């Protein structure tokens, strides 16, 4: 069978080759809906497949971006990546998703692989331990946006949650329900990962604002596999907590599993609130109160920032964009 070319599409649709090219590159500013529908129908009828390699060489772009996520097991990670994929697809870009497992060396290998593949830009949920590599990309003026985490003094465009407010919303809700012994449990803070540190700060500030003491025996951080032991230790205290703020969804899973295993009632024995909405929160027994991130809105901003760098390399918005969380009240607090 003959290879269908852009000239064949143009002739069949009764338009110029440049018009078809504009359609393929999502440039619709001066194109009528009738023309768009005509070209779209012709492409489908002729089964035209654009030559991606030729297009990339001509435009000096691959129309591909990388997304290096710190830990894809987090519900928020999958939510925001899904929203990013939709937003990039609308702009004619494909994404390559890499999971670093919170391992700096793995993150480094993925970033270097994506650079070798000449992707047009990279979204990074940074582990925080590859400062030289981040700095090198910045000096190259390579398009890069950080998501969920920031690196102090690096001056790279970043989209993330107002984590202090997230913790405050949860503590305020627990205090409103007359909880006095409020615990915060989070995954490891050894590498000073931004959300974990900021949520801890927000928790301490909120307790102070309510005149409640910060008791270090109620403040716990540990690797995921150590969380059951940490919870066991805390609930064996003479005065165990009457509320737990789970710093992320992985912690929430462990808290719920622990309380079920100990036959502890939620919220009678201890209230529970989790930061990050999870799919099961609404139908768990009892339904779990959570603090949700606006994943779709955050994804849209991150995509806009990266595409702006790709298309206008001399104009870079390097700000840190914070998004407000929302409390989803249910029955666990």
N, C-alpha and C positions, 0 to 999 in steps of 0.2 A: 504494500500500500504506500501511496505517496505521502511524504511528510507534509502536513498542513502548515503553512507559513502565515505570518502576520499579514502578508499581502493577500493571501487567499481569504482570510477573514474580512479584511477591508473591502475587497471586491464583492464578496457575497453579501455583506451588510450594506454596501453602497456608501461607505465612508472612506476617509483617508487613512493611510497607515499611521499617521501621527495621532489621529483620534483613537484608534485601537490601542496604540501605545499608552496614551493618556489613561484609557480605561484600565489597562493592565497594571498601571502604576497608581491606581486609585486617585487620579487627579480629575475630579469631576466638576471643578469650579465653573467651567463654561460649557458644560455638557447637559443637554436636556434629558429628562427621564425617558423620553421616547428613544433617543439615540442609545442610551445605556441599555435599555431593554433589548433593542435590536442587536447590539453587539453581544450581549450576554446570550441571547438565543442562538446567534450564529456560532459562537464558541462551543455551545453545547451540541448543536446540530452537526458541526464538522468535527467534534471531538478534538479541538485544538489544545495542544499541550505546550505552554510557553517554554522556551529554552532557558532554563534558570541559569545555567553556566554563562551563556552568552549575555544574558541580562546583567549578571553580576559583573562581568568583565567590562561591559559598556558603561555601567553606572558606578563602577568601583565600589560596589556594595554587595553583601551576600543576603541581605534582607532576613538575617538570622540574628537573634540575640541569645545570650546565655543567662541562665538564672542559677546561681549557686546558693542553695539553701543550707542553712546550718544543720537543721534536723527536720526532715520531712515528716517525722512522726507527729509533730505538733499539728493539731487541727487547724490552727491559724495559718500555718505554712501552706497546707493544702488548699485552704480557702482562698488565700491571696494569690497563690500561683495560678489557680483556676481562673480567677478574675483577670490576672495579667494575660493569660493565654487568650482570653476572649478579646481583650483590648488590643493586643498586638495583632491578632488575626484580622481585626477590622481594618488595620493599617497596612496589611499585606506582609506582615512579618511572621516568621516561625520562631519558636523558642526551643532551646535545649536545656532541660532541667537536670542539674547535678546535685546530689545529696552528699554533703561533707561530713555528716554524722558528728558534728561538733569537733572534728579533728583538723587542726590547722594544716597538717601535712597533706591531708586529702584535699582540703580546700585549695591549697597552693597548686597541686597537680591539676585539679579541674580548671582553675583560672588559666594556667599556662596552656592547657589543652585547647581551651576556648580561644585564647589569643592566637594560637597556632592555626586554628581553623578559620581565622580572620572573621569572627563574628563582628557585627557592627557595634555592639555594646554589651555590657554585662550588668545585671542586677546581682548584688551580693548581700546576703544576710551574714555579715562578717563574724568569723570566730574571734577576731580581734588580735590574732597572733601573727599576722603576716604583714606587718607595718611596712617593711621594705617594698613588698610587692604592690601594696595599695599606693604607696608613694610613687613608685615607678609608673604605674598606670596614670596617675595624676600628672606627672611630668610629661608623659607622652601625649597628654590631652586626649587620652582614650575615654570614650563615653562610659561612665560608670555611675551607678546610683546605689547607695546603701539602703537596706530595708530592715525595719524592726530594731536595728542596733546602730549605734553611732560610735565613731572613734574620735576622741577628744583631740582638737587642734589639727585634724587632718584636712578639714575644709572640703568635704565631699558631700554632694547633695544627698540628703537623707530623708526618708519618710518613716515615721514611727508613731507609736501611741504616746499619749500623755500618761506615762506609767504612774507618776505620783497621784494623779487624779483617780486612776483605776483602783489603787489601794485605798485611797480616801473614800471613794464611793462604797467600797465593801465594809470598811471599818465603821463609817457613819451608819450604815444599815444595821450592823450588828449591835452597835451602841444603842440605836433607836429601839432595838428589841431587848434592851437591858442585859446585854452580854458584857461581862467585866473582865474575864480572863481569856483574852483573844490571842490566838497563836497565829504566826505566819510560818508556813512551810514552803520551801522552794527547792528547786534543784541546785546543784553546786554553783557557788559564786567564786570559785577559785580564780577563773580568768576574768572576773569583773564584767560579765556579760551585762550589757546595759539594762535590759528590762528587769532582770532579777535584782540588780543593785538599786534601781530607781523604785521598784515596787517595795523593796525593803525600806528605803528612805521614806516613801510615802506612808507606809504602815506606821513607822515610828513617829512621824510628824502628826499623823491623824490621832494616834493614841495620846500624844502630848497635848494636842488641841482639846481633847475631851477630858483632860486631867487624869488620865489613866497611866499607871506606871508601865514602862517597857521592861518586861521580865525576860531576861536572856534565856531562861529555861523554856520559854514559849517560842523562841525564834530559832528555827532550824533550817539548815541547808545541807543537802547531801546528794550524792549520785542516786539515780533512780532506783538502783538495786539495793541501796541502803535505806531507803525511805521507810520500809516496814519496821526496821529496828529503831529508827528515830521516833516513829510514832509510838511504838511500844514503850520506849523510855519515857516519853512525854505523858502518856496516859497512866503510867505507874507512879507519877508524882503524887505527893500527898494532896495537892490541889490541882488536878488535871485541868486543861483548858475547857472552857464551856463553849468555845467557838474556834473554828479553824478557817483561816484564809489560805486557800491553796493558790500558790503563786503562778501556776500554769496548769494546763490540762493533764499533763503527765502526773503531776502531783495529785490533782483531783482524783484521777483513777486509783491511785494508791491509797488515798485517804478513804474513799468509798469502799474499796476492797478490805482495808483494815477494819473499818467500823463494822462491816457486815460480818467479818470473821470473828470479831469480839462481841457480837450481838449488841452493839451500841446503837441506840436509837437516834435518828436524825429528825428533828432538831432537839429532842428532849434531853439526851445525854450531851450532845454537842451540836451546835449549829455549824453549817458548812456553806461557804461561798467560794466559788472558783473564778479566777481571772481567766478569761477566754471562754466563749460559748462553745459547747460541745453538742454533737447531734443527739445524744441520749438525755440531755439535761431536762427536757420538757416531759419525758415519759418515765424517768427514773422514779422510784418510790422512796421518799417523796420527791417531787420535782425540784431540781437544784437551781438555786439562785446563782446567776453568773454575772460577770462584768464583761461585756462584749466589745470587740474591736470592730470598727467600720471597714472591713476587709476590702469591699468593692471600691469604696471611695479612696482608700489608701493605695490600692493597686492602680487605679486610674491616674492618680497623681504621680506615682512612680514611673508609670509608662510615659506620661507626658514629659516628665523631666528627662528621661533617657532619650526619647525621640527628638526632643529639642536639642540635646547635645549632638546627636547623630547628624541632624540636618543643619544645625547652626553651630559649628565647632567653636566659633569665636564668641558665642554668647552662652554663658553658663550660669545658671541659677544654682548657687552652691549652698543654699539655706538648709536648715533643718526644719522640716514640716511636721508639726505635731497634730495628732487627731484625737478628738475627745472620745472617751469610752462611754458606754451607757450601761446602766444597771438593769438587768432583767429579773424582776422580783418573782420568786416562786415560793416554795413552802419549806425550804431547808434552813431558814435562818430565824 
